[in-house]
Amino acid sequence: MSTDPRFDGPGPDEVWRTALAEGRLLLQHCRDCEATRFPPAMVCGACGSPDLEWREASGRGVVHASTTVREREGGYNVSLIDLAEGARMMSRVENVDSGAVRIGMEVVARIVPEPEPFVVFDPAEGGAA
Amino acid sequence: MSHPLRGRAAIAGIGNTKRWNAPGRLPFDQLQEAAILALEDCGLALKDVDGLFCAISSSGLPVLNAAERLGINVRHADGTMVGGASFLFHLQNAVSALETGLCEVALICYGSNQLSAGGRLASMPDPQHYETPYKPRYPISSYALAAARHMHEYGTTRENLADVALAARAWANLNPDAFARGPLTRDEILSSRMVSDPIARADCCLVTDGGAALVLTRADRARDLAKPPVHVLGTGVAIGHRQISAMPDLTTTAAVESSRHAYEMAGVGPSDIDHVMVYDAFTITTLLFLEDLGFCPKGEGGAFVSSGAIAPGGTLPVNTNGGGLSCNHPGMYGLFTIIEAVEQLRGTCGERQVGGAEIALAHANGGVLSSQATAILGTAATI
């Protein structure tokens, strides 16, 4: 086999999901330009470098934009969260009425294990609402 | 010195089935009818077509299906699929292919049965694993997030968005072929059912069936065909992202780049444009594109629209067919922006005709503000 060793090991999506299943929130960082990469990928979106490394994320974030999806049985929140490390992800803010979720609100990540592990956010304790 | 592709290709024929609710017809039935209409419009035949360009929501192999059904042998083809803007990506490719001799007669075509097949956006096999767990209403919630951010940054209001829908309806009321006609008030729009805040039902485009097609040749050949040629003065395309979470700035689209390329190729600027078509999947998209195409400064789209500028009698005629909001929206609307621009430049728009229109701009969007494509078209007088 003559594969390029830089790309050996599980793919980025697999790393992300495996970490979540272990209760860990990891983010890719570019070793060349320090940009964060999300969703996970093989190259840095900012500079094109393939030299990315996984680091533990703080879980802290701020609501960048928010909407309430209206269904007959009620509405639920969908938000874009800017993580403290610089990545932006789609998620939802729980434990607060969706209509009360404001742009700029400080939130903290929580991993929901079922059915497939995924990340939601709660309002930060004492954070600016 | 002008760009080597400026005006070299021309739209010779257009086809529009205008069958917005046509049960019993497949997407490829609409596509075939539109192709025949476009060829008859300019006096060419299927046997003349040697370049085929198409995209269709429900088919992963649209070029193969269309070529087989139309019975044509092509030597150049492009099935680029970037959502509703696909056909303007095809247009750019067709202009280049005609100029370099890769083909002589280019057919760009599309068909849909989205309404009669059930009224939902045909889902493409393109799951987004990082969004699915949160159940955003696709694609509405993505546009809602952009609208929410525009409101936050620039003070844009739901009333501003409602005025986009009002202007579209006012134009549709001048177009006998528009699907949604009749009186509409700001209060009706504002009180329509909320879907994904701040986007309500009346902020969303129609769901219709439809088919459309263009025939292009080099300009010298188009001059000898049945209809006055509409020259492609400039084109530009740009891709920003796939998922809304990856959009670098929710209030500025890649239309900034696509239009810059198109303006440069055409050698014109926003103040030279007589007639504008922008892809209005939602009211917010009209606002964003008016800003990003340079018709008003960033953040002032709401005030610009609410001043009456884009409605009949305003300073800038926009979406004169009634747009995706009130004329038709079969799922991938892009080709219809070109069809209306061509009709305006031919001067065949009747009551909604823009007087003395010589240069038109058509802009299309795909995905969730993801792909952007701009075309600038001109009459023979602009060459």
Contacts between the chains, C-beta under 8 A, distances in Angstrom:
chain1	res1	chain2	res2	distance
A	13	B	129	7.3
A	38	B	130	7.9
A	38	B	245	7.8
A	39	B	129	7.9
A	39	B	130	4.5
A	39	B	243	7.4
A	39	B	245	7.7
A	39	B	246	7.4
A	45	B	246	7.9
A	64	B	149	7.1
A	64	B	250	7.5
A	65	B	145	4.2
A	65	B	146	7.4
A	65	B	148	4.9
A	65	B	149	4.4
A	65	B	152	7.5
A	65	B	250	6.0
A	66	B	145	7.3
A	66	B	148	6.2
A	67	B	136	7.8
A	67	B	141	5.4
A	67	B	144	4.1
A	67	B	145	5.5
A	67	B	148	6.0
A	67	B	196	4.8
A	67	B	197	5.2
A	67	B	198	7.7
A	67	B	199	7.8
A	68	B	194	7.8
A	68	B	196	7.0
A	68	B	197	4.6
A	69	B	135	6.8
A	69	B	136	6.6
A	69	B	137	5.2
A	69	B	141	5.8
A	69	B	195	7.8
A	69	B	196	5.0
A	70	B	193	7.4
A	70	B	194	5.1
A	70	B	195	5.9
A	70	B	196	6.8
A	70	B	197	7.6
A	76	B	135	7.1
A	78	B	134	5.1
A	78	B	135	7.4
A	78	B	136	4.8
A	78	B	141	5.2
A	78	B	145	7.4
A	78	B	196	7.5
A	79	B	145	7.9
A	80	B	145	5.7
A	80	B	244	7.1
A	80	B	245	5.6
A	80	B	250	7.6
A	88	B	245	5.4
A	88	B	246	7.6
A	89	B	130	6.8
A	89	B	245	5.5
A	90	B	130	6.5
A	90	B	131	5.0
A	90	B	134	5.5
A	90	B	136	6.9
A	90	B	243	7.1
A	90	B	244	7.1
A	90	B	245	4.5
A	91	B	134	6.1
A	92	B	134	5.1
A	99	B	197	7.6
A	103	B	148	7.1
A	103	B	149	7.2
A	103	B	152	4.8
A	116	B	133	7.2
A	118	B	133	4.0
A	118	B	134	7.9
